[in-house]
Amino acid sequence: MTKRKALVTGGAGFIGSHLTKLLSENKYDVVVYDDLSNGSGVKNIPKNVKIIKESILNIKKFRNACRNVDVVFHLAVKPLTMSFDKPEEVIEVNDYGTYLVAKICTELRCKMIHVSSSEAYGTALSLPMKEEHPFFPHTIYAGSKAASELYVRGFQKSEGLKMVIVRPFNSYGEYMRSDTYSAAIPKFFNRISRNQSPIIHGTGRQTRDFTYVEDTCQGIILADQNKNAIGDTFNIGQGKEISVKQIAKIMSEKYQEITKKELKLSLQYDNPRKGDVMRHLADISHARKILGYKPTISLDEGIERYIKWRLSGDS
Ligand SMILES: NC(=O)c1ccc[n+]([C@@H]2O[C@H](COP(=O)([O-])OP(=O)(O)OC[C@H]3O[C@@H](n4cnc5c(N)ncnc54)[C@H](O)[C@@H]3O)[C@@H](O)[C@H]2O)c1
């Protein structure tokens, strides 16, 4: 049986590397296309997968890489926190880069699975958040994700691009970046593992729909595998709301349980983060119905996996 040929932009990143691994285990022939400007997941990519180290902004190289490809999973991105100090770079890659990816996919008749983000919604105006929830971005990054989706939609309507849009909610798990641009979970671990109290920005009552990365990837793969999904948009989340304060507490308790250390940790509070979203909870009923998507990893289990991975020294 001939394998389906896939190209993953941003395939050396956090979600992209897990997606690449799962695709190659699911009988896809996968190529990673990533400029390795971050590449926190490069160690997670199976050894037999080819990595093309190049930018999506290099249209010639990208076109060549996409020849004979059946589906492009588009995940290359500049991170949210970078949009505070280098907004032009974020817009160039997230928007102009996505435009180029959609253009090449249209030209070569590849299917495009566009990975958008729940950030595009901003804070929930109604709960749980359906795909029809309006876009009220809080940051330039969120704006760039909203805009990029609209270009992809435009390509579908006027140029005949075969595409599916998926909107993951906050994902977490192994190979998340833990540097200056990292998210709350790696930062909490960095502090707790040094016997320091985790720092909460704002009240800690802000909520997220934290989803384990393999569940996020399950949703992304199903978006390619279901013919009824073409042209549609899907929220991909756990479907559960949890506060940032609760996450810090769970992480702290799990860490102590796993390491059998007793730490005297409390929560430390700092200024709210610029552009922070206050509430997020995904309505995943559409993905459940059309894609057969079903999250399988509980928050407890996912946090435990993440802590064990950080402790393994593989990070
Ligand atoms: N992590 C989350 O919680 C989350 C939530 C919702 C949506 N998303 C979306 O999922 C996708 C992947 O996110 P992630 O967290 O894995 O990001 P990431 O930063 O870990 O990975 C992005 C990858 O893109 C690469 N890249 C950056 N600029 C590039 C360019 N010009 N050309 C080629 N590659 C380039 C980086 O090297 C990196 O490996 C993004 O589209 C993001 O918006 C992520």
The ligand as an SDF file (V2000), in Angstrom:
LIG
                    3D

 44 48  0  0  0  0  0  0  0  0999 V2000
    1.5840   25.1970   22.0580 N   0  0  0  0  0  0  0  0  0  0  0  0
    0.3180   25.4780   22.2080 C   0  0  0  0  0  0  0  0  0  0  0  0
   -0.2060   25.4290   23.3230 O   0  0  0  0  0  0  0  0  0  0  0  0
   -0.5480   25.8410   21.0210 C   0  0  0  0  0  0  0  0  0  0  0  0
   -1.9140   26.0990   21.2530 C   0  0  0  0  0  0  0  0  0  0  0  0
   -2.7070   26.4410   20.1710 C   0  0  0  0  0  0  0  0  0  0  0  0
   -2.1730   26.4920   18.9000 C   0  0  0  0  0  0  0  0  0  0  0  0
   -0.8670   26.2450   18.7010 N   0  0  0  0  0  0  0  0  0  0  0  0
   -0.3490   26.3090   17.3240 C   0  0  0  0  0  0  0  0  0  0  0  0
    0.3220   25.0970   17.0330 O   0  0  0  0  0  0  0  0  0  0  0  0
    1.4150   25.3510   16.1370 C   0  0  0  0  0  0  0  0  0  0  0  0
    2.6880   24.7920   16.7410 C   0  0  0  0  0  0  0  0  0  0  0  0
    2.9310   25.4180   17.9980 O   0  0  0  0  0  0  0  0  0  0  0  0
    4.1260   24.9750   18.9360 P   0  0  0  0  0  0  0  0  0  0  0  0
    3.7380   25.3020   20.3140 O   0  0  0  0  0  0  0  0  0  0  0  0
    4.5420   23.5990   18.6040 O   0  0  0  0  0  0  0  0  0  0  0  0
    5.2530   26.0040   18.4790 O   0  0  0  0  0  0  0  0  0  0  0  0
    6.8500   25.8630   18.5230 P   0  0  0  0  0  0  0  0  0  0  0  0
    7.3830   27.2400   18.6770 O   0  0  0  0  0  0  0  0  0  0  0  0
    7.2700   24.8240   19.4890 O   0  0  0  0  0  0  0  0  0  0  0  0
    7.1830   25.3090   17.0800 O   0  0  0  0  0  0  0  0  0  0  0  0
    7.1800   26.1300   15.9410 C   0  0  0  0  0  0  0  0  0  0  0  0
    8.2670   25.6420   14.9900 C   0  0  0  0  0  0  0  0  0  0  0  0
    8.2490   26.5000   13.8470 O   0  0  0  0  0  0  0  0  0  0  0  0
    9.5830   26.7080   13.4490 C   0  0  0  0  0  0  0  0  0  0  0  0
    9.6500   27.9400   12.6530 N   0  0  0  0  0  0  0  0  0  0  0  0
    9.6010   29.2290   13.0930 C   0  0  0  0  0  0  0  0  0  0  0  0
    9.7180   30.0680   12.0510 N   0  0  0  0  0  0  0  0  0  0  0  0
    9.8270   29.2980   10.9240 C   0  0  0  0  0  0  0  0  0  0  0  0
    9.9810   29.5880    9.5420 C   0  0  0  0  0  0  0  0  0  0  0  0
   10.0530   30.8490    9.0940 N   0  0  0  0  0  0  0  0  0  0  0  0
   10.0580   28.5540    8.6820 N   0  0  0  0  0  0  0  0  0  0  0  0
   10.0110   27.2740    9.1140 C   0  0  0  0  0  0  0  0  0  0  0  0
    9.8810   26.9370   10.4080 N   0  0  0  0  0  0  0  0  0  0  0  0
    9.7900   27.9520   11.3100 C   0  0  0  0  0  0  0  0  0  0  0  0
   10.3900   26.7770   14.7430 C   0  0  0  0  0  0  0  0  0  0  0  0
   11.7590   26.4760   14.5440 O   0  0  0  0  0  0  0  0  0  0  0  0
    9.6760   25.7180   15.5810 C   0  0  0  0  0  0  0  0  0  0  0  0
   10.3400   24.4770   15.4930 O   0  0  0  0  0  0  0  0  0  0  0  0
    1.4390   26.8560   15.9130 C   0  0  0  0  0  0  0  0  0  0  0  0
    0.7870   27.1760   14.7250 O   0  0  0  0  0  0  0  0  0  0  0  0
    0.6530   27.4170   17.1000 C   0  0  0  0  0  0  0  0  0  0  0  0
    0.0370   28.6230   16.8130 O   0  0  0  0  0  0  0  0  0  0  0  0
   -0.0350   25.9270   19.7330 C   0  0  0  0  0  0  0  0  0  0  0  0
  1  2  1  0
  2  3  2  0
  2  4  1  0
  4  5  1  0
  4 44  2  0
  5  6  2  0
  6  7  1  0
  7  8  2  0
  8  9  1  0
  8 44  1  0
  9 10  1  0
  9 42  1  0
 10 11  1  0
 11 12  1  0
 11 40  1  0
 12 13  1  0
 13 14  1  0
 14 15  2  0
 14 16  1  0
 14 17  1  0
 17 18  1  0
 18 19  2  0
 18 20  1  0
 18 21  1  0
 21 22  1  0
 22 23  1  0
 23 24  1  0
 23 38  1  0
 24 25  1  0
 25 26  1  0
 25 36  1  0
 26 27  1  0
 26 35  1  0
 27 28  2  0
 28 29  1  0
 29 30  1  0
 29 35  2  0
 30 31  1  0
 30 32  2  0
 32 33  1  0
 33 34  2  0
 34 35  1  0
 36 37  1  0
 36 38  1  0
 38 39  1  0
 40 41  1  0
 40 42  1  0
 42 43  1  0
M  CHG  2   8   1  16  -1
M  END
$$$$
